[in-house]
Amino acid sequence: MSDTDDIERIRKQKREQLEGRDGTSGAEAPENPVHVDGESNLAELTSEYDVVLADFYADWCGPCQMLDPIVASLAAETPAAVAKIDVDANQGLASQYGVRGVPTLVLFADGETVERVVGVQEKDRLTALIEKYAPADAQ
């Protein structure tokens, strides 16, 4: 095999990895929120899915409990993967993302932080944020 053949083979493999097996970019998001435990778990999630909505919450937080059914419906109804991150169990991760109050929602697109909202939000507002960053073929 020549160097050119090797390069083309590697390009083809990379293209297939980026496009996914079905020819679309990214994996299909889970229909239920995914509980994240630690930085590597969140990094894996944000690299696997095009759009990830991370819900930094605490069990004792009333507003977090109010937001919980909205977040669950976003997981089921939007192309975003939804991550649930307990700030008490993941204080370092919460600190890394500048979470000072709960609930805090951080939106990732293509592995990068693109939006941050604090407090209970209406479902329509969160849906609009997700759709703003979701690939056209996923909407």
C-alpha positions as CSV (number, residue, x, y, z in Angstrom):
1,M,0.0,0.0,0.0
2,S,1.2,3.5,-0.8
3,D,1.2,6.4,1.6
4,T,-1.7,7.9,-0.5
5,D,-3.8,4.8,0.0
6,D,-3.1,4.9,3.8
7,I,-4.1,8.6,4.0
8,E,-7.3,7.9,2.1
9,R,-8.2,5.0,4.3
10,I,-7.6,7.0,7.4
11,R,-9.7,9.9,6.0
12,K,-12.5,7.5,5.3
13,Q,-12.4,6.1,8.8
14,K,-12.4,9.5,10.4
15,R,-15.3,10.6,8.1
16,E,-17.3,7.6,9.2
17,Q,-16.6,8.2,12.8
18,L,-17.7,11.8,12.6
19,E,-20.8,11.0,10.6
20,G,-21.8,8.0,12.7
21,R,-22.9,4.7,11.3
22,D,-26.2,6.0,9.9
23,G,-24.6,8.9,8.0
24,T,-25.9,11.6,10.4
25,S,-23.6,13.5,12.8
26,G,-23.6,12.4,16.4
27,A,-25.5,9.7,18.1
28,E,-29.2,9.7,18.8
29,A,-29.8,11.2,22.2
30,P,-31.2,9.1,25.1
31,E,-34.9,9.6,25.9
32,N,-34.3,9.8,29.6
33,P,-31.9,12.1,31.5
34,V,-28.4,10.5,32.1
35,H,-27.0,10.9,35.7
36,V,-23.5,12.1,35.4
37,D,-20.8,11.3,38.0
38,G,-17.6,13.1,37.4
39,E,-15.8,15.1,34.8
40,S,-14.9,12.1,32.6
41,N,-18.5,11.0,32.5
42,L,-19.6,14.5,31.4
43,A,-16.8,14.7,28.8
44,E,-17.8,11.4,27.4
45,L,-21.4,12.5,27.1
46,T,-20.5,15.9,25.5
47,S,-18.3,14.2,22.9
48,E,-20.8,11.5,22.0
49,Y,-23.8,13.8,21.4
50,D,-24.1,17.0,19.3
51,V,-26.1,18.9,22.0
52,V,-26.1,18.2,25.7
53,L,-28.2,20.1,28.3
54,A,-26.5,19.7,31.7
55,D,-28.8,20.2,34.7
56,F,-26.8,21.0,37.8
57,Y,-29.2,20.3,40.7
58,A,-29.5,19.4,44.4
59,D,-32.0,17.0,45.9
60,W,-32.9,19.5,48.6
61,C,-33.6,22.3,46.1
62,G,-37.3,23.1,45.6
63,P,-36.8,24.9,42.3
64,C,-34.7,22.0,41.0
65,Q,-37.7,19.7,41.8
66,M,-40.0,22.0,39.9
67,L,-37.6,21.9,36.9
68,D,-37.2,18.1,37.0
69,P,-40.3,17.2,34.9
70,I,-39.4,19.9,32.3
71,V,-35.9,18.5,32.0
72,A,-37.2,15.0,31.7
73,S,-39.6,16.0,28.9
74,L,-36.8,17.8,27.1
75,A,-34.8,14.5,27.1
76,A,-37.8,12.7,25.5
77,E,-38.8,15.4,23.0
78,T,-35.7,17.2,21.8
79,P,-32.5,16.0,20.0
80,A,-30.4,16.9,23.0
81,A,-29.0,14.5,25.5
82,V,-29.9,15.6,29.0
83,A,-27.3,15.2,31.9
84,K,-28.3,15.4,35.5
85,I,-25.5,16.5,37.8
86,D,-25.9,16.4,41.6
87,V,-23.9,19.3,42.8
88,D,-23.5,17.8,46.3
89,A,-21.9,14.6,44.9
90,N,-19.9,16.5,42.2
91,Q,-18.7,19.7,43.9
92,G,-15.6,19.9,41.8
93,L,-17.5,19.6,38.5
94,A,-20.0,22.3,39.7
95,S,-17.1,24.5,40.6
96,Q,-15.4,23.9,37.2
97,Y,-18.5,25.1,35.4
98,G,-19.0,28.1,37.7
99,V,-22.2,26.8,39.3
100,R,-23.0,29.1,42.3
101,G,-26.7,28.4,42.6
102,V,-29.1,25.6,41.6
103,P,-30.6,24.9,39.3
104,T,-28.1,25.9,36.7
105,L,-28.4,24.6,33.2
106,V,-25.4,24.5,30.9
107,L,-25.9,23.8,27.2
108,F,-23.1,22.2,25.3
109,A,-22.9,22.1,21.5
110,D,-20.1,20.1,19.7
111,G,-18.4,19.7,23.1
112,E,-18.3,23.4,23.9
113,T,-20.2,25.4,26.5
114,V,-22.6,27.7,24.5
115,E,-25.3,28.8,26.9
116,R,-25.9,29.0,30.7
117,V,-29.1,29.8,32.5
118,V,-29.8,29.9,36.2
119,G,-33.2,29.2,37.9
120,V,-36.4,27.6,36.8
121,Q,-37.0,28.1,33.1
122,E,-40.0,27.6,30.9
123,K,-39.9,24.6,28.7
124,D,-40.4,26.7,25.5
125,R,-37.3,28.8,26.3
126,L,-35.1,25.7,26.9
127,T,-36.5,24.0,23.8
128,A,-35.6,27.1,21.7
129,L,-32.1,27.1,23.1
130,I,-31.6,23.5,22.2
131,E,-33.0,23.9,18.7
132,K,-30.7,26.9,18.2
133,Y,-27.7,24.6,18.4
134,A,-29.1,21.2,17.2
135,P,-28.1,20.1,13.8
136,A,-30.8,20.6,11.1
137,D,-31.2,16.9,10.5
138,A,-31.8,16.2,14.2
139,Q,-34.7,18.6,14.5
